[in-house]
Amino acid sequence: MNQGPQGLISVGEILAYINQDRYLSLSEAVAYLNLSERTIRERLLEIPHFRVGSKLLFRKSELDAWLLRYRERSSEMDLGKIADEALEGILQPGRKL
């Protein structure tokens, strides 16, 4: 890797630092989660956070873990049934390929 003059950091290094697991303020958590401040405050009993005086801090990785609990997964799809239905639409009775 080519290094520039000593004391300079690359844009990549800056972006890596910004995206690392860090503490977010309430306003940053609101923006990161795309939730209202009211929703976050209402769920403080379940959202991992730190309180320093009146300031709330949230660790980014803990917000990610909390949010994953609300992930909805589609039910298992029956790929065979989907394929059969697709073929029925293509292969109508009496139709030849």
C-alpha positions in Angstrom: 0.0 0.0 0.0 1.4 3.4 -0.9 1.6 5.8 2.0 1.6 9.5 1.5 3.6 12.0 3.5 3.7 11.3 7.2 0.9 12.9 9.1 -1.7 12.6 6.3 -4.6 10.2 6.5 -6.6 8.9 3.6 -10.2 9.4 2.9 -10.6 5.6 3.4 -9.1 5.7 6.8 -11.5 8.6 7.8 -14.5 6.7 6.5 -13.5 3.5 8.4 -13.1 5.6 11.6 -16.6 7.1 11.1 -18.2 3.8 10.5 -16.6 1.9 13.4 -18.6 1.0 16.4 -19.0 4.3 18.2 -21.4 6.1 20.6 -24.3 8.0 19.0 -26.1 10.9 20.6 -29.9 10.8 20.7 -30.2 13.0 17.6 -27.7 10.7 15.8 -29.6 7.6 16.9 -32.8 9.2 15.6 -31.2 9.7 12.2 -29.4 6.3 12.2 -32.6 4.3 13.0 -34.9 6.6 11.1 -37.2 6.6 14.1 -38.7 9.6 15.9 -37.1 10.9 19.1 -40.5 10.2 20.8 -40.4 6.5 19.7 -36.8 6.1 21.0 -37.7 7.7 24.3 -40.8 5.5 24.7 -38.6 2.4 24.2 -35.7 3.3 26.4 -36.5 0.3 28.7 -35.7 -2.0 25.8 -33.1 -0.1 23.8 -29.6 -0.4 25.3 -28.2 3.0 26.2 -26.1 5.0 28.5 -27.1 8.1 30.4 -24.5 10.6 31.3 -26.3 13.3 33.3 -29.2 14.2 31.0 -27.4 13.1 27.8 -28.3 9.7 26.2 -25.7 7.8 24.3 -26.3 4.7 22.2 -23.6 2.3 21.0 -24.1 1.7 17.2 -23.6 -2.1 17.4 -26.1 -2.3 20.2 -28.7 -0.4 18.2 -28.1 -2.8 15.3 -28.6 -5.8 17.6 -31.8 -4.3 19.0 -33.2 -3.6 15.6 -32.5 -7.1 14.4 -35.1 -8.4 17.0 -37.7 -6.7 14.8 -36.6 -8.2 11.5 -39.4 -9.9 9.7 -38.5 -12.9 7.7 -40.7 -14.1 4.9 -42.1 -17.5 5.5 -40.4 -20.4 3.9 -41.3 -20.4 0.2 -42.2 -23.6 -1.5 -39.9 -23.3 -4.5 -41.5 -26.4 -6.1 -45.0 -24.8 -5.9 -43.7 -21.5 -7.3 -42.0 -23.3 -10.2 -45.2 -25.4 -10.9 -47.3 -22.2 -11.0 -44.9 -20.5 -13.3 -44.9 -23.5 -15.6 -48.7 -23.7 -15.6 -48.8 -20.1 -16.8 -46.3 -20.9 -19.6 -47.5 -24.4 -20.6 -51.2 -24.0 -21.1 -53.1 -27.2 -22.0 -52.6 -28.1 -25.6 -49.8 -25.6 -26.0 -46.5 -27.0 -27.4 -43.0 -25.5 -26.9 
